[in-house]
Amino acid sequence: MAIGVFDSGVGGLTVHRELTRRFPKRDFVYLADQAHAPYGGRGGEDIVELTKTGCERLFDAGASVVVLACNTASAIALRRLQQTWLPRLRERLGRPVNILGIIVPTIEAATGKPWSFEAERPQEGEKVASIDITGVFCTAATAISRVYEIEIDKRREDIAVFSEPCPGLAGLIELGAPPEELKVVIDDHVDALRRRIGRHPDKAILGCTHYEIVAELFAQALPAGTVLIEQPTAVADALERYFKAHPEYDLGDSGRRDFLTTGQAGPQSELVSQFWGAPVTFEQA
């Protein structure tokens, strides 16, 4: 039994690294769907099917809980799989299993409010005293879903959200593009968001786990003092609360670490290894 972590590629390692720090004795199986990465430019049905296939592979490998360490999969596929696929899967496996996403914990961290909270609407003519601006750098699919705009607005009227889709950036990171090349792309997107808003955001969400690998480049492109919402930390905090409330899941306790890919097995890029702190080698899924 284990905790499964799924992503279209290597971006989910940012979440996976924090989870292994938080739960060092638990067993983990990481699956990167590199044969089909990145997901950000794919259609909704395609994303749902690929995510379902990846989760099924992890459950077959013994995972009790699968964390979708992918904003695109969490935004597009999670709810549908939870509602229509998981009930039948639980019956087939005969054991407790679940799929959890990373957007809910991120929104909780960005708003300071629990997911169950819903803000009261202001009275007619009543104005919000001040507005903070949160920028979301994400894939095209996540931007189209407007999940961050919709869900943050439900909880905080004093936060305005603007998403900046960054097509191609996740693919460059996946391929191990050099920092100087990535810096040009990131600087362009930060400036595009600034021009669209009229100023820089007060806070920023890196709404693609690939972007966490190069978080320092985003920090350099944004003004000093801009708060970056740390998605891996938010996810680890939420998962810790979840496991305390749900002791029925068998998560293993041997500290096993398996890295699987649907793509080409072997060592990952130098960029990924530098982020991880050691060489990362994947086995064929």
N, C-alpha and C positions, 0 to 999 in steps of 0.2 A: 504494500500500500504506500501511497506517496501523494505529494502535492504536485499537480501538473501545472506547467506554465507554458502558454501557447502564444506565439507571435508569427507574423508573416516572415520574419527574418531575425536579425540579431538585435533589433531594438529592444525586445522584451528582456534582454539580459540586464538592462538597467533596473527593471523591477525585480528580476530573479536574484540579482546580487544582493539587493536590500532584504529580500525575503529570506535568503540563506543566512544572512547576518542575524536576522530577527529570530529565526527558528533553526539554529545550527544543528540540532539533533534530528530534525525531520528529514525524510527522504524526498528528493525532488527529481522530477523528469521534465526536462525542457525540450519542447519541440518547435523547430523553426520550419515554416513552410516555404523554404527558399526557392523551391521549384516554381512557385507562383507569386513570389514577392516582386514588387510591393503591392499591397491591396488598395492603396489610396485612389488609384485611377480605375478600379474595377466597378462593375455594376452591382446593385444590391443583392440580387439573387445569387450571383457568383460569390460574393463575400459570404453570404449565409451558408452556401454549400461547402465552400472551402473551410470555413470555421467549424462546421459540423463534422467534417471528415477529420480535421485535426483533433478535435475534442474526443471523438470516438477512438482515435489511435491512442490517446493518452489514457482514456478509461480502460481500454484493452490492456494497456501496460500497467494497470493497477492503481491509477490515480483515483482518489476519492473526491477531490475538489480540483477543478481546473480554473486557473486564473487566466483570463484573456488579457495578456500584457500587450494589448494592441488597441489603440483608441478607435481605429476604424472598425474592427470586429466588435468592440464593445458598443459602439454607436449604432451599427447597422444590424448585427446578428444576435446579440445577447438576448434581448427580450423575446424574440421569436423562438429561439432555441429553448429558453426556459419554459415557455408556455406550451409549445407544441411538440417538442422532441424529448425533453428530459423525462416527463412522466412515463412515457413508453420505455425509455431506456432504463429507468429505475426498476420497472417491472421485469425487464429482460435480465438485468444483472442481479437482481435480488439483494441489493445493498444500497445504502445511502450514497448518492453522488450529487454534485451540484457544479454549476458554472457561475463564476463571479467575474464581474468586469472591473475596469479601473476608472471609469468616468465618475461613478457615484462618489468614491472616496475623494477624487480630485475636486469635485464640486463642493463637497463638504469642507475641504480644506480652504477652498477659495472664498467661500461664503461665511465660514465659521458657524454654520448651521447644520443640524442633522438632516438627513434625507427626508425624514418625515415632516420637517418644518415647512410651513407655507405662509408667506408673509400676507398680512392684511393689506388689501388695496386701499390707497389713499382716498379720502373723501373728495368729492368734486370740488375743484378749485384749490385743493391743498397741494403744495409743492414740496418736493424733496429738497432738503436743505443743501446738500452737496452731492455730487456724483463722482465716484471713482471709476476709472476706466481700466478694464482688464483686456489685454490682448491675448488671443489664442492663436498660436502658430500650429498649423495642423495640415493633414492631407486634404485633398479636394473632397473626398467622400465624407469626412468628418465635418468639414465646413458646410457642405450641402445639407447635412442632417440638422444643422443648427442646434444640436443638443446642448451645447454650452450656453448659447444665448437663451434658449427656452428655460432650461432648468435653473440657471442662476437667477434669472428674472423672477421665477416663482418664489425665490427665497430672499432676495435682496433687491429692493427697488432702487437702492442708491449705488448700484454697480451697473455700468453699461459695458456690454461685451462686444468686441469686434474680432471676428476671426479673419486670419490671413492664411489662405491656402498656399502651401509651398510645394507645388507639383514637382516631382523629380528629386527633391532633397533627400527623402528616405532612401531612394535608389542609389544616390551618390554615396551616402553613408554606408549602405549595405555593401557596396563595391569597394569600400576602403579608400575613397577619394582623399587626396592630401588636404590638410587643414587650410592651406592658402586658397585652394579652389572652393572649399566649403565656405570660407569666410566671405568671399565675394557674393555668393548666393544668399547667405544669411543677412549680410549687410543690406542687400537689395530688398529683401522682404521686410526687414525692420523699417527701412526707409519708406517702403510702399505703405505700410500700415500707418506710419507717422503722417504721411501726406493725406491719407484717407480720413484719419481722425482729426487732423489739425495739430496734433501734438503727440508725444510719446505716451504710451500707457503707464499707469501707476504700478500695475502688476502684470505679469505675463505667465501664461500657462504654456508649457511645451506639450502641445496636445498630440504628440506622436512620440512613442517611446524611443524611436531612433534618435530624435533630437536631443534626448538626455545625454547621449554619448558625446555630443559636442555642445553641451550646455554652456561651457566657458566661452564659446564663440558668440552665443546669444547674449551672454552677460556683457561681453566686450562691445557688442553692437548697440546695446541699450544704454541709456544714461545711468551713471553710477547711482546706486540706491534703488533702482527698479527691483521690486520683489519678484523672484521667480518661484512659482508654486512648485514644490518638489513632489512630483507624482509618485516616485517609488516610495518615499517616506509615508505619504498619505495612504497608499495601498497597504503597506505593511502595518500601519496603525489600525486600519479597518479590518484587516485579516486577523490581527491579534484579538480584536474584540469579537469577531465572528466565531473564531474557534473556541473562545471561552463560553460563548452562548450556545455552541453546537458541539458538544463532546462526542456526538455519535459518529464522527468521521475518523476512520483509521488512517493516520498520516505517516505511519512508519517511524522508526526511531533509530536507524542505523547510520544516519548521516550520508546516505547514498546520493550521488550526483550524476545523473545521466544527461547527456546532450545529444539530441537527435535532430536530423534534418531530412527533409524530403528532397533537398538539392544534392550538391556534390559533397560527399563526406570529406573530412580532413580539417586542417587548421583554418581558422578564420583570419581576417585581415589584420594587419599590424595595428590599424586604428582600433579595432575591437580588443585586441590583446592589450594595448596600452590602457584602454578604459578599464578592462577587467583586472589588470594588474599581473597577468600571467597569460601564456598562450592558451587559447581556447580551441579544442579539437572536437568536432562533431562526428557522430557515427550515423550510418545510414538508417533512416527510420524504417 
